[in-house]
Amino acid sequence: MQENKKGLISVHIAVLLFGVSGLFAKMVDLPSIVITFGRVLFSSVFLFIMLRIRKAEMKLNCGRDHAALFMSGIILAIHWTTFSLSIQLSTVAVGTITFSTYPLFVTFLEPYLFQEKLKGSSIVSAVIMLAGVLFIVPEFELTNSMTQGILWGMVCSLSYAVLSLWNRRFANTYSGSIVSFYEQGAAAMVLLPIMFFIKPKISGMDAAGLVVYGVVCTAVAHSLFIEGLKHIRVQTAGIISGLESVYGIVLAAILLREFPSARELIGGGIILSVVFYTTIKKIVTVQP
């Protein structure tokens, strides 16, 4: 019982930190790709140090796994860059809510990639979720920054769905920390050459923000989430993860005075309701 409580606390703190991460796209005055580079750089360095302290086995089994994790790093770089860009163009609420639609893409990609049957209930859930996104769109004009933010948010959501399904191949072979280290290290390597072209001017305050973003809101948060999964069910963690958008919106309102509109709240409510419903349904289904 005590271990279960510790697991719940760890996952809640991790999800809260994930929710905080959305604020950095607004608080750090840098291009989204630079923010992502800082995030993966400091996070991968921190994970490397932690893995060395724990004396964890860091070697991969084969060259194919190296190539696959490098590809994961590219997808991760796209995911986090579009996440920050979505928030910069719109709001924390829009960025985090549109990111929550990744189950929509998983619904259609998973059966195709793993030869699994596409369920009618999953299609209905995906359609309702899409309706929630369309409700948020202020106008169907690409010149509207809010619409641009939503579109980038959907790209962010799609890339996360692809990354989640891609990572299924590593689930039974490597720990989450090892996968994260290699993916984030690969993302840093991919983004490094771009920094020489951009040549960003980073202030001391922005640098400090990127360190906190990479270490606390990424590496530490991810480690806490993995630790929590040792003591609670994955389905339970899935429900708690749905609170990431809620935490992000509340914190943005408190710290940035960024309040979501009625349309965003209604559309977000539709999306998050579907996410919670499908997660709880999975729990009920797997119970004996």
N, C-alpha and C positions, 0 to 999 in steps of 0.2 A: 504493500500500500504506500509506504514511504517512497519507494523507488518510482512508483507511478506518479506520485505528486511531484517528485523532482523532474521527471520527464516532461510533465505538463508545464511546469514553470520554465524549463529550458526552451521548449518549443514556443511558448508565448513570448518570452524575451527575444528569441530569434526573429519571430514574425514582426514584433514591434520594431526591431532594428531594420528589418527589410522595409517596413513602412516608412521609417525615417529616411531611407536611402533616396526616396523620391524627392525629398526636399533639397538635396545637394545639387540637383540639376538647376534649381532656381537660385540657390545661395552662392554657388561657385560661378563666378563670372568668366567662364571659359567655354569654347565650343564643345559640343557633346562628345566628339571623338577624343578630345584631349581629356575630358573628365573620365571617359571609359579607360583610356590608357593609364591614367593615374590610379584608377580603381584596381585594375588587374595587376599592375606593377607592384603596388604596395601589398595587395592581398597575397599574391604569389610568393613574394619575399617572406611575408609573415608565416605563410603555410609551410614554406621550406624550412624555416627556423624551427617551427613547432614539430615538424616531422623528424627533423634531425635530433631534437631534444628527446623525443619519444623513442628514438632509434628504430623508426618504422622502416620496413622494407620498401624502397622507392623504385626498384627496378621493375620494368614492365616485362611481360612474358615473351613478346615477339615484336618484330618490326612493324607488323600489321597493326598492332595496338598503338604504337607510336604514331603511325599515319592517321589512324582513326581519331585519336585524341587531339592531334593537331587540327584535323578537320573540325572537331568539336570546338576548339579554340576560336576558329574563324567564325563559326556560327554564334558563339558566345559574344565575340566582339561586335557582330552585327546586332545581336539582341540588346546588349546594354547601351550601344550607341543610339539605336533607334528609341530605346526607352527614355534616355535623357533628352533626345531631340523632341520627342512627343510632348514631354513636360515643358520644355522651354518654349515651344510654339503654342501650347494651350495652357493647361493648369495641372497641378499635381493630381487633382481628382480625375480629370480626363485621362491622363497618362496611366494612372494605376488601375482605373476601371477598365480601360480598353485592353490593358495587359491581362486582366482577369479572364478575358474571352479565349485564352489559349485552349481550353477544353473543346471549344467549337472546332478548331483545326485538328485536334487530336481525334475527335469523333470520326473524321473522314480519312485522316492519314493512317491511323492505326490499323484498320482493316486492310488497307491497301498494302502496307509494308509488312504486316505479319500474318496475312491470310486469315484474318479473323472476320467473323460475321458482323455486318453493319446492322445494328438494332434500330427498329423504328422509333423507339423511345428516345434514342440518342439523337436521331434526326430532328425530332420535335424539340428537344432541348436546345439544339444548335440553332434552329430557326427562331425560337423565342429569344435566345441570347443575341442573335443578329438584330432582332427587332429592338432590343435594348440599346444596341450601338446606334442604330439609325435614329432612335429617339433623341440621342445626345447631339447628333449632328445639327448645328444651327442652320446651315444652308449648304446646298450641294454646289459650292463654288470653291475651286481649288485655290483661289486667291485669299480665301478666308483662313487666317492662321489657326483658328480653332479646328476647322475641318482638316487642315494639314496635320495638326497634332493628333487627331483621331486616326488618320490614315497611317501615320508613322507608328502610332500605338498598335494598330492592327498588324503592321509588319513586325513589330516587337513581339506581339503575341504569337504570330506564325513561327518566327524564328525560335521562340522558346518551346513551342510544341515540337518542332523538328529536333531541337536539342534534347528534349526529354525522351523522345522515342529513340533517338540515336544512342543515348546513354544506357538504354536497356541492356545493351550487349555487355556492359561493364559491371552491371549490378551484382553479379555473383562471383566476380573475379577480383575486383579491387575495392578498397574502402572509398567512401565518399570524399575523404580528405585528399587521397592520392589522385583521384579523378579531377577534383577541383584544382589541385596544384598544377597538373599537366595542362588542363584546359586554359586556366588563367595565364600560365606561363606562355603558352602558345599564342594566346590573344595579345599579350604584351609584345611578343616577337613580331607578330603581324602588324601591329599598330606603330611600332617603333620607327620604321622608315618614314611613315607619314608625318611624324613629328618634325623631321628634318625639313620637310617642305612647308609645314605650317609655321614652324618656329614660334610657338606660343610664348607670350610674355606672362609668366606666372608670378603673382605677388606672394609674399610670405604667408598671408592669410589664406589665399587659395591653396597653396601647397599644404598648409596645415589641414585644411578641409579635405583635401584629397587623401592625406594620410589617415584621417579619421574614417573617411568613406571606405577606403580599401581595407583597413585593419579591423575596425569595429563593426561597420555595417555590412561587410562582406565576409572576411575570413572568420572573425569571431562569431558572427551571426550564423554562418554556415556550420561551424563546428558545434555550436549549441544545438542547432536543429538536428544534426546527426546524432549527437549525444542523447537528445530527447527521444529519438526514434528507438533507442535501445530499451526504453522502458514503457513506451506507449505504442498503440497500434498506428500503422501508417494511415489508416482511414481517419483516425482521430486527429492526427497531425494535419491531414488534408482539410478538415473542417476549420481548424485553427488558422491555417494558411489563408483561408478566405477573408480573415480579418485584416490582412495586409493593406488592402485598399481603405478600409475603415480607419485604421491607424494613420495612414498617410493623409487622408482627407482631414481628420480631426487635428493632426499636428500642423498641417498647412494653414488651417483656419486660426490656430492659436499663435503660431510663430510667424507666419507670413501674412496674416490677415487676408488669406485667399479663400473666399467662401464659394462653395459650389452653387450653381444655379438650380432652379427647380427641375429643369429638364435633365441636368446631370444627375441629380439625386434620384429621380424617377427611373431614368435609364440605368443608372448604376444599381438601383434596387432590383430591377428586373434581372440584370446580369448576375449579381451576387446571389439572388434567390435561386436561380438555376444551378449555380455552382454548389451552393449548400445542399440543395435538394438531391442532385446527382451523387454527391459525396455520401450523404446520409443513406441514400438508396443502396450504395455499394456496401456500406456497413451492414445493413439489414440483410442483404443478399448473402454475404459471406458468413453470417452467424449460423451456427448449427441449429 
